[in-house]
Amino acid sequence: MQGDLLSAKEVLRHVFGYDEFRSEQEAIVAHLTQGEDALILMPTGAGKSLCYQIPALLRPGVAVVVSPLVALMHDQIDGLRALGLSALSLHAGMDWDEMRAAEAAVARGEVKFLYVAPERFDNPRFLRLLDSLQIALFAIDEAHCVSQWGHDFRPAYLDLSILPARWPSTPRVALTATATELTRQEIVERLQLQGAKQFISSFDRPNIRYELVEKTKERQQLLSFINQRHAGESGIVYCLSRQKSEAVAAFLKQAGIRALPYHAGLSAEVRYENQRIFQQEDGVVMVSTIAFGMGINKPDVRFVAHIDMPRSIEAYYQETGRAGRDGLPATAWLAYGLQDVMQQRKLIESSQGDAAFKQRSMDALNAMLAFCEATSCRRQRLLAYFGETAEACGNCDICLESPALWDATVAAQKLLSTIYRLQHEYGEYSGAKHLVDILHGKKTARVMQQGHDALTVFGIGRELDEAQWRGLIRQLLAAAYLDMHSEGFRNTYSLTKKSEDLLFAKKKIWLRKIPPLSKAYSNNQMPVQNRPLFDLGPAETKRFEALKTWRLQEAKNNGVPAYVIFKDITLYQIVMKQPQTQADLAQIEGIGDKKISQYGEAILALLK
């Protein structure tokens, strides 16, 4: 075992350029190297890939890596080849000659890492190829795709149950960056990993700052956020619909930001080209539906923005996790409103799932809404969802600027009383607009037709404007004092059992204060806080920019993203440590033997 660990550390230093393992990496590497199965839950950017790559190098045979997307395969393969390792993929996009050449290389033992989609295991020709090989291990990446409750579900992942039956002595490792307890149980059950050791790291991403704002003018809010906080930096903007992602990308482009759309409705050629530009060039903002996701391994994404509320905390965590993979400061920014809740509930109601699926989806949405309406540390709530406890982080909008609270008891009673009287006196359920019209005493056509101006609550809520009433409705939904129902094209509200205590003055409720629309923050709730990634003086800045220019040219010459050559943090260390020799370069994190031999002389010459 000690010999394995020493070998593992030698591989870590000479191949990958790191002196020490992080977190549980060393224990995982030892476990897999000995031929044992494992389930690994580790946040994005924490080094999951190393956990199977090093054991694969220490064990005889080819490592077969199951990956859900061709883009993700290519990214991993580029990174391995840059380290001097042999890797290729087999996928449906290859022509017959490419496929035969790749299979022949694998059969000759010339490939150490073979990347395949899960659908490949339904192919008899591929299974016969594997039967003829010595296999070091099976690595099942993005293992949460096996969960039928998740939005990334891939039916072909269920076929991977063939692995222990057909190759019982070959170790298997399932890896994911996000999984609740239920999803984790499903991974274990469906991949038959009951005997596997589970390595569960903290879900915390301390370098990410979580910020949420209430929607007023979402596009202007987004534009201000980017210009004030992340001008010229790479980012991802998530939208609920294809049409919206196109429109927002056009809006940002017109405002001078290099923005590109991405969604399933675009042609494969356009999607590929937009993703290539985003991966290989600096300062590009991708505006996308959730179709743009798991294939993203770009380490210098400085922000992820949502202008529509995600459907669950798990989806939110996964999507925001694409920011700051390099460990440097990044922002997760979300603009949300009552309309978001309505849209998501309609999508759930109209989905093809059974009653249990819909209820679970509703529960997940309610948890997301409660996260949005929180008055205490965002990170604590986020981690609590995954079963972790944490101290207040000091790096979210609430910790940095505590929200003002107010006694909302009377206002809540007025709203609940209006819903109660409509139901009991008229047998009706109403939506937010009609409820606000009654509270404001507006004699609209519907109010007059229904005779709702005769209600005793008519006109008793003029002290709050429409935005404040909508905010109150949203907060009462989040706190389970209200329930929402979809009726055709509108949503209506009803009381819950919990609301009785509040309605009949048995308890008080304090909520986050919502400013009137006339005074609402037009841009962001957070003050502008530009956080420089690196503290560089003029001379160091000049060297850093020169290294980035050189790196970009090398990346273009090799047809790979710039971060495959070197990450920003590695360039920063080069600038600060001023290496004079190749031996000095070997002491810098992220520079292994292959990169020293390939780029060492050029870097030293550039520094001189």
Protein Blocks (a to p, Z undefined) as FASTA:
>chain_A
ZZmmmmmmmmmmmmnopabdchjlmmmmmmmmnopacdddddehilpmmmmmmmmmmpgc
jdddddfbfklmmmmmmmmmmnopacddddfkbcfklmmmmmmmmmnopafbdcddfklm
mpmklmmmmmmpccfbdcdehkllmpmkbmkbcfklmmmmmmmmmmmmbccddddfbdcf
klmmmmmmmnopmlpccddddfbdfkbccdddddfblmlmmmmmmmmmmgoiacddddfb
fklmmmmmmmmmmnopacddddfkbcfklmmmmmmmmmmpghiacdddfklmmlpccfkl
cbdcdfbdcfbfklmmmmmmmgoklopacdddddddfklmmmmmmmmmmmmbdfklmmmm
mmmmmmmmmmmmpcbdfklmmmmmnopacddehlafklmoccddddfklmmmmmmmmmmm
mmmmnopacdfklmmmmmnopacfklmmnopmmpmkgoplmmbcfklmmmmmmmmmmnop
accddehjaccddddfklmmmmnopaccdddddddfklgcfkbmbdcddddfbdcdfklm
mmmmmmmmmmmmmmmmnopafklmpcfklmmmmmmnopabfklmmmpghiafklmmmmmm
mmmmmmZZ
